[in-house]
Each structure stands twice: as C-alpha cells, then as structure tokens.
Amino acid sequence: GEEAAYNFGNLYYENERKENSALRYIESVEETEDKSIRHKNYHNLGNLFMDKKDYANAVEAYKNALRNNPTDEETRYNLALAKKMREKEQQQNQEEDF
C-alpha cells in the first residue's frame, strides 16, 4: 500500500539510491488520496530534485506539496529557494550563450 511505498521511499533515500527513491515517492503519491501523505511525498521529492540541482522539477514538486498542504512553511521556504536557484541557473545559461 501507499504507507509501504512511502517507507520504501525513505529507505531508498537513506541509502542514497535517489533515482529509486524518487520513483517510490511518485508511486506512493499516485496510490493515495491522503493529502498529508501526498504532501510529504512531494516535499521529499522536491528535496531529491534540489540535491540533484534539478531546480525546475523541484519547483513543481514543492508546488504539488503545497497544493496538498498550503500551510507548510518549510515547503513554502523550499519552493522560494528552488525558484531563486532556477532563476540564477537560467541567468548563467543566458550569459554562456553570449
């Protein structure tokens, strides 16, 4: 069930097997209507993407987390940070093009 998939996600995350972890989180989210579980999964997924410096996907994950729990300040903070990093990255890419 989703609880197991969520726990698997955490287990994989601890083991640095991040690709598998991300897939487990997604699997867990798709199986549940429970907003708190969905929120946690998307939040953790956002953290995974941040670790990989994949800021665009991190932004999307944190947005999805907030859709399931709009009151989480940590998620809100992480979203702002992810957006900032994404913009910085885009600026650097533009500078390289010149």
Secondary structure, DSSP 8 states (H G I E B T S, - for coil): -HHHHHHHHHHHHHTT-HHHHHHHHHHHHHH---HHHHHHHHHHHHHHHHHTT-HHHHHHHHHHHHHH-TT-HHHHHHHHHHHHHHHHHHHHHHHHH-
